[in-house]
Amino acid sequence: MIFLNILILLAGFTALVKGADLFVDGSSALARRFRVSGLVIGLTIVAMGTSLPELSVSTAAALQGSNEIALSNVVGSNLFNLLVVLGLCAALHPVPTDRAVLKRDYPVNLATTLVVLAFVGGPALFSGRLSGLGMADTASAVTRPLAALLMAGFIAYLAVLVISARRNPTPQEDAPEPFSPKRCALQLIIGLALIIAGGEAVVVSAKAIARAAGMSETLIGLTVVALGTSLPELVTSVVAARKGETDMAVGNVVGSNLMNLMFVLGVSALIHPIGVNLASVTDLAILSAVSVLCCLFLYTGRRIDRWEGAVMLALYAADVAFAIIR
């Protein structure tokens, strides 16, 4: 039975990656018709497309009452995006940072991470539940009011991006000819169907594997599921970095993390408030610390160098080891 679940898990990941690939291609073709920059495409269309696996998995987990997977998938994916996706891109090619990312996008990402930690970890600290040893005890929750706040922030952020793109159109004479509307629609429909089916398969099989292996849902959501749903971001950003399109790579990571925190977590918590245990609060604190570190890397020299990328990859390996030991 566990072998069958592993096959289902792999099939789910394959469907997620292929579905996201089709969705991104179709969406990017539509975006080119509006003549927006690579950074804005990365922050919006590509970020949304590559974050659809997280949305599918976390929403499916929330509907099934598997709240630990819903939250740990978001936190684990954001850690993977910052440390592995961005770190690997920097290791391959030093990543310069666009001024808009430094002044607008990354500060929003950092502030959102800290706000979620404050709303989730604050009640736990005041209640004194963090002093206990029970990892499974619910310390606080991602409530519907917090979810509504995150959704409102996401809509406002998108509005700012759209207004900025309309005020500063970018000529794209060398861009490939956009697909026909019919082909765009077909790729969007097929891609979305694969993403939804793959997300459902990943949640079901991951829960079965976790139970069989004696692992907590938090651990498997933080590692296996997070890695699988972050594969589209990894593939998209690494390919972009190798082609020298670092704006697209950075925009994809920052945009995906914002969508995960604001939209994916918001939708999941609106469906069902997410109980947060000690392990999840710890992981949110780690994500906040990593976000601050990446902020320092981005602002010093306005780029991420190869050695900084290597440090980020080493930190992710250490975090996974800590999660397994814990």
C-alpha positions in Angstrom: 0.0 0.0 0.0 2.8 2.4 0.8 4.4 1.7 -2.6 1.1 2.6 -4.3 0.9 5.9 -2.3 4.5 6.7 -3.3 3.5 6.2 -7.0 0.5 8.4 -6.5 2.6 11.1 -4.8 5.1 11.1 -7.7 2.2 11.2 -10.2 0.7 14.1 -8.3 4.0 16.0 -8.4 4.4 15.4 -12.1 0.9 16.7 -12.8 1.6 19.8 -10.6 4.8 20.6 -12.5 3.3 20.0 -16.0 0.1 21.8 -15.1 2.0 24.8 -13.8 4.3 24.8 -16.9 1.3 25.0 -19.2 -0.5 27.6 -17.1 2.6 29.8 -16.9 3.2 29.6 -20.7 -0.4 30.5 -21.5 -0.5 33.3 -18.9 2.8 34.8 -20.0 1.6 34.9 -23.6 -1.4 36.8 -22.5 0.7 39.2 -20.4 3.0 40.0 -23.3 0.0 41.4 -25.1 -0.2 44.1 -22.4 3.6 44.9 -22.7 4.6 44.6 -19.1 8.1 44.1 -17.8 9.7 40.8 -17.0 9.8 41.8 -13.3 6.1 42.5 -13.2 5.3 39.2 -15.1 7.4 37.4 -12.6 5.7 39.0 -9.6 2.2 38.4 -11.0 1.5 35.9 -13.8 4.5 33.6 -13.3 4.3 33.8 -9.5 0.5 33.0 -9.5 1.0 30.1 -11.9 3.9 28.6 -10.0 2.0 29.1 -6.7 -1.1 27.3 -7.9 0.3 23.9 -6.6 0.6 25.4 -3.1 -2.9 26.8 -3.4 -4.3 23.5 -4.6 -2.5 21.4 -1.9 -3.3 23.8 1.0 -6.9 24.3 -0.1 -7.4 20.5 -0.5 -5.8 20.0 3.0 -8.1 22.6 4.5 -11.2 21.0 3.0 -10.0 17.7 4.5 -9.3 19.2 7.9 -5.5 18.6 7.5 -4.6 22.0 8.8 -1.0 21.1 9.7 -0.3 20.4 6.0 -2.1 23.5 4.9 0.1 25.8 7.0 3.4 23.9 6.9 3.1 23.7 3.1 3.1 27.5 2.9 5.9 28.0 5.4 8.0 25.2 3.9 7.5 26.4 0.3 8.5 30.0 1.3 11.6 28.6 3.0 12.4 26.5 -0.1 11.9 29.5 -2.4 14.1 31.8 -0.5 16.9 29.5 0.4 17.0 26.9 -2.4 15.4 28.6 -5.4 17.0 32.0 -4.9 20.2 30.5 -3.4 20.7 28.1 -6.4 20.0 30.9 -8.9 22.7 33.0 -7.1 25.1 30.1 -7.1 24.7 29.7 -10.8 24.8 33.4 -11.6 25.1 36.4 -9.2 21.6 37.9 -8.9 21.4 41.7 -9.2 18.3 43.2 -7.6 15.9 45.6 -9.3 15.3 48.9 -7.4 11.5 48.2 -7.3 12.2 44.9 -5.5 14.2 46.7 -2.9 11.8 49.6 -2.3 8.4 47.9 -2.8 8.2 44.1 -3.2 10.6 42.6 -0.7 9.7 45.0 2.1 6.0 43.9 1.6 7.1 40.3 1.7 9.1 40.8 4.9 6.4 42.8 6.6 3.7 40.2 5.7 5.9 37.4 7.2 6.4 39.3 10.4 2.7 40.2 10.6 1.7 36.5 10.3 4.3 35.6 13.0 3.0 38.3 15.3 -0.7 37.3 14.9 0.1 33.6 15.2 3.0 33.5 17.7 1.8 36.4 19.9 -1.2 34.7 21.4 1.0 31.6 22.0 3.6 33.6 23.8 1.1 35.4 26.0 -0.8 32.2 26.8 2.5 30.5 27.9 1.9 27.5 25.7 5.3 27.7 24.1 6.9 26.7 27.3 5.3 23.2 27.0 6.9 20.3 25.3 3.8 19.0 23.5 4.4 19.7 19.8 0.8 18.8 19.0 -0.9 21.2 21.4 -2.6 24.0 19.6 -1.1 27.3 20.7 -3.1 29.7 18.5 -4.7 29.8 15.0 -4.7 31.5 11.6 -8.2 32.9 12.1 -10.8 34.1 9.5 -10.2 37.8 10.4 -6.5 37.4 9.8 -7.2 35.5 6.5 -9.5 38.4 5.4 -6.7 40.9 6.3 -4.2 38.9 4.2 -6.6 38.7 1.2 -7.2 42.4 1.4 -3.5 43.1 1.4 -2.9 40.8 -1.6 -5.6 42.6 -3.6 -4.1 46.0 -2.7 -0.6 44.8 -3.7 -1.9 43.6 -7.0 -3.6 46.9 -7.7 -0.3 48.7 -7.0 1.5 46.4 -9.5 -1.1 46.9 -12.2 -1.1 50.7 -11.8 2.7 50.7 -11.9 2.8 48.5 -15.0 0.3 50.7 -16.8 2.3 53.8 -16.0 5.6 52.3 -17.1 5.0 50.1 -20.2 8.0 48.1 -21.4 8.6 47.7 -25.2 9.1 44.0 -26.0 10.1 44.0 -29.6 12.3 40.9 -29.1 9.7 38.9 -27.2 8.2 35.8 -28.9 4.9 36.2 -30.6 2.1 35.6 -28.1 0.0 32.5 -28.6 -3.4 32.8 -30.2 -6.3 33.4 -27.7 -7.6 29.9 -28.4 -4.3 28.2 -27.5 -3.9 30.4 -24.4 -7.3 29.4 -23.2 -6.6 25.7 -23.9 -3.3 25.8 -22.0 -4.9 27.6 -19.0 -7.7 25.1 -18.8 -5.5 22.0 -19.1 -2.9 23.4 -16.8 -5.4 24.3 -14.1 -7.0 20.8 -14.3 -3.7 19.1 -13.9 -2.8 21.4 -10.9 -6.1 20.6 -9.1 -5.8 16.9 -9.7 -2.1 16.8 -8.8 -2.8 18.8 -5.6 -5.5 16.4 -4.5 -3.2 13.4 -5.2 -0.3 14.9 -3.2 -2.4 15.6 -0.1 -4.0 12.1 0.0 -0.8 10.2 -0.6 1.3 12.4 1.7 -1.1 11.9 4.6 -1.0 8.1 4.0 2.8 8.0 3.8 3.1 10.2 7.0 0.9 7.9 9.0 2.7 4.8 7.7 6.1 6.2 8.5 5.1 7.6 11.9 5.8 11.1 10.8 3.7 14.2 11.7 1.8 16.0 9.1 3.8 19.1 9.9 7.1 17.4 9.0 5.9 16.0 5.8 4.2 19.2 4.8 7.3 21.2 5.6 9.6 18.9 3.6 8.1 16.5 1.0 5.0 18.4 0.1 6.7 21.8 0.2 9.5 20.6 -2.0 7.1 19.1 -4.5 4.9 22.1 -4.8 7.9 24.4 -5.1 9.3 22.5 -8.1 7.6 25.0 -10.6 9.3 27.9 -8.9 12.6 26.1 -8.9 12.5 25.2 -12.6 11.2 28.6 -13.7 13.7 30.6 -11.7 16.8 28.5 -12.5 16.0 28.5 -16.2 15.5 32.3 -16.0 18.8 32.8 -14.1 20.7 30.7 -16.6 19.4 32.8 -19.4 20.4 36.0 -17.6 16.8 37.0 -16.9 17.4 37.6 -13.2 14.5 40.0 -12.9 12.1 37.2 -13.7 13.9 34.8 -11.2 13.7 37.3 -8.3 10.2 38.4 -9.2 9.0 34.8 -9.3 10.4 34.0 -5.8 9.2 37.2 -4.1 5.8 37.1 -5.9 5.3 33.4 -5.1 6.1 34.0 -1.4 3.7 36.9 -1.2 1.0 34.8 -2.9 1.6 31.9 -0.6 1.3 34.0 2.6 -1.5 36.4 1.5 -3.6 34.4 -0.9 -2.9 30.7 -0.3 -2.9 31.0 3.5 -5.8 33.4 3.3 -8.0 31.1 1.2 -7.1 28.1 3.3 -8.0 29.8 6.6 -11.2 31.3 5.2 -12.3 27.7 4.4 -11.3 26.4 7.8 -9.4 28.3 10.6 -5.9 26.8 10.9 -4.8 25.6 14.3 -1.2 26.4 14.9 1.0 24.2 17.1 4.4 24.8 18.7 6.3 23.3 15.7 4.4 25.7 13.3 5.2 28.7 15.4 8.9 27.7 15.4 8.9 27.3 11.6 7.3 30.7 11.2 10.0 32.2 13.4 12.7 30.5 11.3 11.0 31.8 8.1 11.0 35.3 9.6 14.7 35.1 10.5 15.6 33.8 7.0 13.6 36.6 5.4 15.6 39.2 7.4 18.9 37.5 6.3 17.9 37.5 2.7 16.9 41.1 3.0 20.5 41.9 4.2 21.9 39.9 1.3 19.7 41.8 -1.2 20.5 45.3 0.2 24.3 44.8 0.6 25.7 45.5 -2.9 22.1 45.2 -4.3 22.7 41.6 -5.4 23.1 38.1 -4.1 26.6 36.8 -4.7 27.6 33.2 -5.3 29.0 32.7 -1.8 25.7 34.1 -0.3 23.8 31.6 -2.5 26.0 28.8 -1.1 25.2 30.0 2.5 21.5 30.0 1.7 21.6 26.4 0.4 23.5 25.3 3.5 21.0 26.9 5.8 18.2 25.0 4.1 20.0 21.7 4.6 20.4 22.6 8.3 16.7 23.5 8.6 15.6 20.2 7.1 17.9 18.3 9.5 16.5 20.3 12.4 12.9 19.5 11.3 13.6 15.8 11.1 15.4 15.7 14.5 12.6 17.7 16.1 
